[in-house]
Amino acid sequence: MNGYRSESIPEYRRIYAPLQVDGTTIRALVKHQTISPSQLPDFAREVTEELELRQSLPGLVELIAAAKQSDESVRLMPPGASVLVDYMNRTSGDFNYIESLYWSVSPSVIQEVVDRVRSNLVELVAEMRAGMTSDQIVPSPEVASQAISVVISGDKNRVKVKDAAKHVTEVPVEKSLLRRWLEVGAWVAGIGAMVLLLILNWSGLFG
């Protein structure tokens, strides 16, 4: 929801996008010219066509909205882009002048990441509810950790669910989730809808 800083990010937030430049050559004005990472200076070899979307969820939604308004792709600048552009303008013979260097990202690719986060939120609520007893209001830390392990990490371990007699029974995640979905389907759908509406309201899409 709030994005990532220095910590590692989920794999679905790693995407691929072409490096492009705007500028001029001897013959023409250049827009969205794709270049190879090998054309960058030696000190910028860490800049590739793979990039990490570390922005918050509302930030990603705003990027999509802005791209739709301008009818263009999303432009994301590599670290130190201005330094790279200045150095390439002084040393490169491919362009007379480079105005900007950026990753060109399709809005649909970012939308897939946003949809994945939203789906994970709904699944987390469902998985935590599946691990709770009927008299619980707030999930325990163990249930919350288990939900994160199943939904985010994809670790389909077995969960422990207490029955009415307070005995502990182990059941497969898939069976437990199905049974609980049938019991509390309306509750989960309501929470999921509220979460999605809250996200969209943050982004201003309903405004």
N, C-alpha and C positions, 0 to 999 in steps of 0.2 A: 504493500500500500504506500509506504513512505519512501520507497526507493532504497538504494544501497550506496554506501560510500567506499570504504576501503575493504570491506569484507567481501568474501566470494559471493557470486550471484548464481541463481538457478540457471541450469543449462538453457531453458527456453528463452532467457533474456540475452542469449548470445545469437547474433544474427550476422548475415553476410550482405554486403552492399558494395557496389562499385565506387571507387574513388573517381571524382570528377573535378574539373576545373572550369572556371569562366575566365576568359581573357581575349587577347588578340594575337593574330599571326600577321605575317606580311600581307596576306591576301584577304583575311576575313576576321569578323568578330565571332568568337567561339563561345558557345553556351553548352553546358552539360557535356563537355568533352571527357570521355572516360580515359583514364591513364592507368598504367600498371604501377603497382607499388615499387617495382624495380626502377622506375623513373624518378623516385624520390631520392634526396641526398643520402649518403651512406649512414649518417648519424640518425636517420629517421626510419631505419629498417623495421622497427617494431610496429610501424603503422602499416597495417595490412587491410584486406577487405573484410576482416572479421572485426566486429565491434560489439561492445556491451551496452545494453540499454539500462542504465542505472537510475534513470529518472523515476520520480514518484508516479503512481498511477494517474492522478489528476494531470501531472505534467505530460504524460504520454498521450492522454486524451486531448489535451490542448494542442499538441503537435499535429494530431490527426485533423482536428477541426481547422487549424490554420492552413494545412496543406489542401484541404477541400475547398477552402475559400479562395486560395490562390490558384487552384487547379494545377498544382505542381507537386513534385516529390518533396519529402522532408529532407532538409539539409542539416547534417550534423558535422560540426567541425572537429578534426582530429586535434589532440593535444598539441599546443604550440603551432597551430596552423599559420598564424601571422608571421612567425619566424621562418617557417618553411617557405611561405610565399615570397618573403623578402629575399631569402637566400637563392631560391630558384630564379627569381627575376634578375639577379646579378650574375648567375652562372649558367643558366639553361639556354640552349639555342633553339629549343623546340617552339617557344612562344616569345613574341616580342614583349608581352606583358601579361602576367597572371593576376587576375583580380581577386580570385578566391579559390580555395581548395576545400573540398568537403566530401562526405559520404552522401550519396543520393539514395534515400531509403523510401521504398514504396509505402504509402499509408496503410495498405492492406497488411503488410508485414508487422507493423506496429499494432494494428488492430488485433492481429492474432495473439500477440503478447498480452494485450489488455483483456481479451476474452479468456485467455488462460488463467490470468489472475482472478477474474471474476468467478470462473468455474471452480477454482481452488477454494475460494472463500465459501461458496455454497457447499462444496464437498467437506470442508473442514467442519462446518456447522453440523452436517449430517453425520459425519464420523464421530464427532464428540457426543452427539445425542445418542448414537448407537451404543456408546460405551457407558452411558449413564443409567442409573436406576430410575424408576418412575417417580420417586420422591426427591430426586436431586434437581436443584435449580441451576447450579454452577458446576461445570465439570471439574474434576480433580486435576492436579498437575500431571498425574500419570496418564489420564485419559487424553489431556491436551497434547502431551508429548507423543502418545500413540497416534493421534490423528495427524499430527505433522509428519510423523514417520511414514504413514500410509499415503497421505495425499501429496506431500511435497517430495519425499524421498522415493516414493513408490515401493516401499518395503511392506509387502503383504504378509506381515506377521499375524499371529493369532492374537485376539484380544480377549480379555476376561470380562464377562458380563455377569452381574449378580442377578439371580432369580428371586422370586417372591419370598422364598424361604431363607434368603441371605446366603445361600451356598454359592460357591464360585465354580462356574462351569466354563470350560474353554470351548469356543466355537470358531470356525473359520471366519475371517473378516467378511468375505462375500456373503455368507449366510446371515451373519448378524446384521449386516447393513441392510440386506433385503427385508428381513423381518421388521427391523425398526422403521424402515421407510414406509412399510405398510401401516404401522401403528401411528407414526407421527408425520405422515406425508404432508398434511395441511400445514403443520407447524413449520416444517423445513421450507416449504414453498413460500410461506409468508415471510420468514426471515430472509430467504434468498432474494425475494422481490424487494424487500426494504433495503438490503445491502446494495443491490444494483441501482435502485432509484437514488440512494444517497450518493453513490459514486457519480452517477450522471448529473445530479444536481450540483455536485462540486465542480464538475467540468464545465458547467454552464450550457450544456447541450439542450436543456429544457428551457433555457432563458431566451 
